[in-house]
Amino acid sequence: MNKKERLQKKLTYFAKKHLGKPYKYGAKQYEAPKIFDCSSFIQYLYKKISIDLPRDALSQAHLGKRINLKKENLQPGDLIFIKGSWGHYNPEFPKGVGHVFMSVGDGKVIHAKWQKASGGRVREDEVEKILKREDLIVIKRIL
């Protein structure tokens, strides 16, 4: 196993370890690992493998290499950005970026998401659903 594969495995392990943790919009760094929002969750995971990422999804979307929007191109650790309901905008992303998911392999993504009924939590979803969304903005590879 090479270094990249070890880092991908660690990211996946740490992400799955936090499934079910509560969501809070605007969660602060010091609240992790008890509470997350989407971008603080991603920031926390990457920090666990000694990679510092910015705090917000829009800033995270500027990093890494752009990946084609195909399921077979995804690797664990790839970040998928969508517009979201609270998007932030700039010239590179004029449609806005409001939410981030992380691929964990096996056709799955993990993310911290608000849910009206429960208040939200860290959850796992099928990547296929995400890639079909009309509000998908970009996929980036950090590793």
Backbone as a ProteinNet text record, in pm:
[ID]
protein_1_A
[PRIMARY]
MNKKERLQKKLTYFAKKHLGKPYKYGAKQYEAPKIFDCSSFIQYLYKKISIDLPRDALSQAHLGKRINLKKENLQPGDLIFIKGSWGHYNPEFPKGVGHVFMSVGDGKVIHAKWQKASGGRVREDEVEKILKREDLIVIKRIL
[TERTIARY]
84.8	0	89.3	66.6	147.4	94	164.6	129.6	-11.4	-43.8	-176.2	-286.8	-268.7	-368.7	-383.2	-272.1	-278.3	-357.6	-335.2	-407.7	-556.5	-588.7	-729.3	-797.1	-725.6	-780.8	-805.5	-712.4	-728.7	-847.7	-859.5	-972.6	-1105.5	-1114.6	-1236.5	-1264.8	-1163.2	-1179	-1232.3	-1166.3	-1208	-1348.4	-1381.3	-1514.5	-1622.2	-1603.6	-1704.5	-1716.1	-1608.7	-1607.9	-1705.3	-1732.6	-1816.5	-1959	-1996.6	-2135.2	-2231.2	-2335.5	-2436.4	-2409.2	-2289.7	-2260.7	-2353.4	-2392.1	-2487.5	-2431.7	-2524.8	-2497	-2532.8	-2451.6	-2483.3	-2426.4	-2512.7	-2464.7	-2365.7	-2251.8	-2149.6	-2069.7	-2068.5	-1993	-1848.4	-1797.5	-1660.8	-1561.2	-1434.8	-1329.1	-1321.2	-1335.1	-1322.1	-1439.9	-1550.4	-1664.6	-1646.3	-1552.8	-1523.6	-1445.8	-1467.8	-1548.6	-1689.7	-1740.7	-1874.8	-1984.6	-1960.2	-2059.2	-1988.1	-2056.4	-1998.6	-2102.8	-2055.9	-2133.2	-2054.3	-2100.5	-2037.1	-1889.3	-1854.3	-1714.4	-1625	-1678.5	-1595.2	-1565.3	-1658.5	-1636	-1519.7	-1521.5	-1413.7	-1281.6	-1284.2	-1162.9	-1106.4	-1191.1	-1150	-1085.8	-1150.8	-1098.5	-959.3	-942.1	-811.8	-705.2	-744.7	-648.7	-597.7	-681.6	-641	-529.1	-514.3	-403.5	-300.2	-299.4	-199.1	-208.3	-330	-351.3	-448.6	-402.1	-485.6	-569.5	-700.4	-794.1	-861.7	-907	-982.8	-1113.4	-1174.7	-1292.9	-1420.9	-1437.6	-1566.1	-1558	-1673.5	-1681.1	-1634.2	-1667.5	-1624.7	-1472	-1405.4	-1258.1	-1200.8	-1263.1	-1217.1	-1229.3	-1332.6	-1356.1	-1247.2	-1169.5	-1060	-936	-928.5	-808.4	-812.9	-698.1	-689.2	-709.2	-718.3	-731.9	-877.3	-929	-1065.6	-1075.5	-1180.5	-1202.8	-1329.2	-1327.7	-1446.5	-1562.9	-1682.7	-1802.8	-1851.8	-1773.6	-1810.4	-1781.9	-1872.7	-1859.7	-1728.3	-1691.6	-1572.4	-1442.6	-1447	-1328	-1303.7	-1403	-1391.8	-1299.3	-1224.5	-1139.5	-1174.1	-1147	-1169.3	-1093.3	-1161.7	-1101.9	-1138.6	-1190.5	-1233.8	-1351.2	-1354.1	-1457.4	-1554.6	-1681.8	-1788	-1863.2	-1871.2	-1933.5	-2062.1	-2165.3	-2292.5	-2329.2	-2429.3	-2472.2	-2522.8	-2614.3	-2668	-2765.9	-2835.2	-2935.7	-2874.6	-2755.6	-2685.8	-2555	-2562.4	-2441.9	-2362.3	-2231.9	-2141.7	-2081.2	-2059.4	-2027.8	-1895.5	-1832.4	-1718.5	-1704.2	-1610.5	-1600.2	-1573.9	-1497.2	-1470.3	-1594.7	-1678.2	-1800.1	-1921.7	-1961.3	-2071.7	-2207.3	-2222.7	-2347.1	-2346.2	-2229.1	-2215.7	-2179.3	-2126.2	-2093.4	-2155.1	-2233.7	-2300.4	-2289.5	-2235	-2227.1	-2114.3	-2052.3	-1942.7	-1963.7	-1935.3	-1939.7	-1797.9	-1766.3	-1638.9	-1665	-1602.4	-1611	-1534.3	-1594.9	-1527.8	-1513	-1534.1	-1522.4	-1648.7	-1651.3	-1765.5	-1897.2	-1889.7	-2010.7	-2077.7	-2001.8	-2058.8	-1988.3	-2063.4	-2009.2	-2052.1	-1974.8	-2009.6	-2010.3	-2107.9	-2118.3	-2199.7	-2183.5	-2265.3	-2376	-2501	-2613.6	-2726.5	-2783.7	-2902.8	-3022.5	-3104.6	-3230.4	-3336.5	-3447.3	-3552.9	-3599.5	-3621.4	-3676	-3579.3	-3451.2	-3355	-3258.2	-3255.6	-3155	-3026.6	-3015.4	-2900.4	-2797.7	-2712.8	-2610.1	-2509.2	-2401	-2306	-2367.9	-2376.4	-2444.2	-2373.3	-2407.4	-2352.1	-2464.2	-2432.6	-2529	-2464	-2549	-2501.6	-2445.2	-2325.1	-2263	-2342.1	-2406.1	-2482	-2588.8	-2655.5	-2757.7	-2696.9	-2578.1	-2511.9	-2467.3	-2410.4	-2359	-2470	-2593.3	-2707	-2771.8	-2730.1	-2793.4	-2765.4	-2864.8	-2847.8	-2764.5	-2756.1	-2681.6	-2536.6	-2488.1	-2349.4	-2258.7	-2158.9	-2071.2	-1937.1	-1864.7	-1730.8	-1689.7	-1599.7	-1535.9	-1386.7	-1327.9	-1184.8	-1111.5	-988.5	-900.7	-789.1	-783.4	-682.1	-557	-576.9	-463.6	-398.6
-117.9	0	124.2	215.2	336.3	443.3	555.5	661.7	717	741.1	794.1	698.2	570.6	470.9	464.7	479.3	481.8	602.6	719	840.1	826.7	770.2	748.6	655.4	552.1	456.6	524.9	610.1	683	778.3	852.5	944.7	869.8	758	677.3	625.7	578.5	529.1	640.1	757.1	866.9	915.3	919.6	964.5	870.7	742.1	644.2	638.7	668.2	670	775.3	878	988.8	985.1	877.2	864.6	882.7	961.8	985.3	1105	1164.2	1282.3	1396.4	1482.8	1590.3	1699.5	1760.6	1871.3	2002.8	2105.5	2241.5	2337.6	2417.9	2514	2609.2	2628.2	2718.5	2660.7	2529	2464.5	2513.6	2539.9	2591.8	2476	2506.2	2405.1	2340.6	2419.5	2366.6	2275.4	2278.2	2191.5	2049.6	2034.2	1901.5	1821.5	1694.6	1607.3	1581.2	1669.4	1646.5	1693.3	1803.5	1865.9	1911.5	1898	1940.1	2008.8	2094.3	2124.9	2063.1	2078.5	2003.4	2035.5	2163.4	2198.8	2179.3	2197.4	2171.8	2022.1	1937.9	1793.5	1758.5	1812.6	1786.5	1841.5	1961.8	2021.7	1932.5	1883.8	1796.2	1667.1	1604	1478.7	1497.2	1600.2	1622.5	1660.4	1733.2	1766.7	1639.5	1535.6	1408.9	1341.3	1378.1	1322.3	1431.6	1535	1643.8	1730.4	1749.7	1842	1949.9	2074.7	2187	2237.8	2240.5	2294.3	2417.8	2508.2	2623.8	2579.1	2668.1	2636.1	2622.5	2700.4	2700.9	2625.5	2576.2	2494.3	2570	2697.3	2774.1	2778.3	2804.4	2807.1	2668.3	2563.7	2427.7	2392.3	2444	2414.1	2469.3	2563.8	2621.4	2533	2437.1	2355.8	2230.9	2173.4	2044.4	2049.2	1930.3	1911.8	1881.3	1946.3	1922.7	1783.1	1708.7	1571.3	1567.4	1486.3	1470	1416.3	1458.9	1423.1	1283.3	1181.5	1042.9	959	868.8	782.4	703.8	652.3	568.3	645.5	778.3	860.3	888.3	865.6	901	808.3	869.5	796.7	840.5	756.8	800.5	930.1	1022.6	1152.2	1262	1226.2	1328.9	1406	1535.7	1623	1663.9	1652.8	1686.1	1806.2	1911.2	2036.5	2061.1	2101.9	2139.1	2280.3	2334.2	2470.6	2483.4	2399.4	2407.7	2521.8	2524.9	2629.7	2758.3	2750.8	2869.1	2884.2	2907.1	2914.4	3041.2	3030.4	3145.2	3152.1	3272.9	3293.8	3367	3345.9	3424.9	3401.6	3470.4	3456.4	3313.5	3233.6	3095.7	3007.7	3035.5	2957.1	3050.2	3104.4	3201.2	3142.2	3009.1	2946.4	2927.5	2941.7	2928.8	2788.9	2779.3	2652.9	2658	2557.9	2559.3	2431	2324.6	2197.3	2113.1	2032	1945.2	1804.1	1705.3	1563.4	1509.4	1397	1330.4	1186.8	1147.9	1009.6	919.8	804.4	706.6	571.5	570.6	447.1	363.4	254.7	162.3	232.6	337.9	407.5	490.9	531.1	605.4	739.4	833.2	960.1	976.8	1055.8	1091.3	1242.6	1295.2	1439.4	1470.5	1592	1640.7	1724.1	1689.2	1752.4	1785.5	1902.4	1945.6	1862.9	1823.9	1754.7	1813.4	1851.7	1916.9	1831.6	1704.5	1616.8	1595	1578.2	1540.8	1650.7	1760.1	1863.4	1836.5	1716.9	1684.7	1598.9	1538.2	1447.9	1417.6	1353.1	1300.2	1171.9	1163.5	1048.8	1002.2	881.8	822.2	813.1	844.3	837.3	774.4	737.5	681.7	794.5	775.8	878.1	900	795.4	804.8	914.3	924.8	1029.3	1168.4	1183.8	1314.3	1355.2	1261.7	1293.4	1326.8	1286.5	1316.9	1451.3	1515.1	1639.6	1752.1	1835.4	1950.4	2060.5	2061.1	2165.8	2126.6	2016.7	1976.2	2080.8	2125.6	2233.1	2178.5	2104.4	2058.6	1943	1858.7	1754.6	1785.9	1780.7	1812.1	1699.7	1676.4	1576.7	1651.6	1631.5	1694.7	1607.2	1476.1	1383.2	1350.5
0	0	0	-96.6	-103.8	-8.1	1.2	95.9	69.1	-56.3	-90.3	-45.3	-70.1	-29.6	122.5	194.1	341.4	390	327.7	365.9	333.9	219	182.4	282.9	323.2	420.2	554.7	597.6	723.7	716.4	605.8	589	599.7	532.2	534.4	675	743	879	970.7	968.5	1055.9	1020.9	892.5	851.3	905.3	886.2	929.9	1081.7	1150.4	1296.6	1351.2	1271.9	1318.2	1264	1197.9	1150	1267.5	1244.2	1347.3	1436.9	1430.2	1512.5	1471.1	1566.1	1535.2	1444	1370.4	1279	1347.9	1322.6	1366.5	1263.2	1200.6	1101.2	1167.6	1102.3	1154.7	1270	1283.8	1392.1	1391.1	1507	1522.3	1534.1	1504.7	1511.1	1648.7	1752.8	1888.5	1926.9	1850.2	1878.8	1823.5	1730.9	1675.3	1778.4	1788.1	1705.3	1759.5	1844.8	1899.5	1804.7	1733.5	1645.4	1518.5	1403.1	1275.5	1188.6	1095.8	976.3	861.7	738.9	629.4	613.2	611.8	584.9	707	828.2	946.4	958.3	914.1	913.6	820.4	699.3	602.4	654.6	709.4	765.3	876.5	963.9	1074.3	1021.3	923.5	869.2	808.9	728.3	665.2	767.5	871.1	976.9	1044.7	1054.6	1114.8	1035.1	906.5	827	795.9	880.3	874.4	749.9	697.3	585.4	633.8	630	673.5	557.9	576.5	479	537.6	451.9	501.9	567.7	641.3	720.2	637.9	530.8	459.2	326.7	281.1	159.9	35.8	23.2	-93.6	-102.6	7.8	8.2	-18.6	34.6	9.3	-138.9	-205.4	-347	-437.9	-390.3	-470.1	-470.1	-378.7	-363.3	-450.9	-473.3	-540.7	-690.5	-747.2	-892.1	-926	-1029.4	-1075.8	-1137	-1099.2	-1144.3	-1230.3	-1336.1	-1420.1	-1337.7	-1373.6	-1298.8	-1335.1	-1302.9	-1329.6	-1206.8	-1176.4	-1058.9	-1060.1	-1177.8	-1184.8	-1163	-1169.9	-1146.6	-999.4	-914.5	-773.6	-696.4	-605.4	-512.9	-371.3	-271.2	-133.8	-105.9	-41	-10.5	-108.4	-227	-322	-262.7	-289.3	-234.7	-344.7	-316.2	-411.4	-356.2	-436.5	-392.8	-469.7	-397.1	-459.8	-417.1	-484.6	-456.3	-313.7	-272.4	-137.2	-121.3	-10.4	11.5	65.5	124.6	173.7	98.3	-31.7	-113.2	-92	-114.6	-114.2	-253.4	-302.5	-443.3	-460.2	-576.5	-621.5	-772.4	-839.3	-985.6	-1034.2	-959.6	-1003.4	-991.4	-894	-869.9	-865.2	-980.1	-983	-942.5	-950.8	-905	-753.7	-694.1	-549.4	-505.9	-385.3	-320.5	-181.9	-148.8	-19.8	58.9	-1.6	71	12.4	97.9	54.7	109.4	24	55.6	37	101.7	76.9	33.1	-77.4	-124.9	-28.2	3.1	89.2	18.4	-112.7	-188.9	-181	-254.4	-257.9	-292.9	-375.6	-418.6	-311.6	-209.2	-96.9	-76.2	-17.9	30	175.2	249.5	386.7	395.7	471.3	488.8	613.2	663.2	774.2	711.8	742.4	673.6	769.8	748.8	822.9	778.6	873.3	845.2	936.5	877.8	954.7	1072.8	1051	1155.2	1272.1	1240.9	1345.4	1384	1308.5	1331.7	1256.4	1201	1117.6	1188.9	1103.5	1155.3	1044.6	1083.2	985.8	932.1	800.1	738.6	613.3	572.2	450.7	348.1	221.8	112.7	-9.4	-105	-231.8	-318.8	-371.6	-454.8	-584	-633.1	-758.4	-750.3	-636	-616.2	-625.3	-570.4	-566.5	-706.8	-781.8	-914.9	-1014.2	-985.5	-1074.3	-1042.3	-935.5	-893.1	-991.8	-1014.3	-1103.6	-1039.1	-907.6	-837.5	-807.9	-868.7	-851.8	-916.8	-844.1	-892.5	-941.8	-856.2	-892.6	-799.9	-851.7	-772.1	-768.9	-650	-636.8	-566.3	-608.3	-546.1	-472.9	-343.3	-260.3	-249.7	-236.9	-220.3	-353.9
[MASK]
+++++++++++++++++++++++++++++++++++++++++++++++++++++++++++++++++++++++++++++++++++++++++++++++++++++++++++++++++++++++++++++++++++++++++++++++

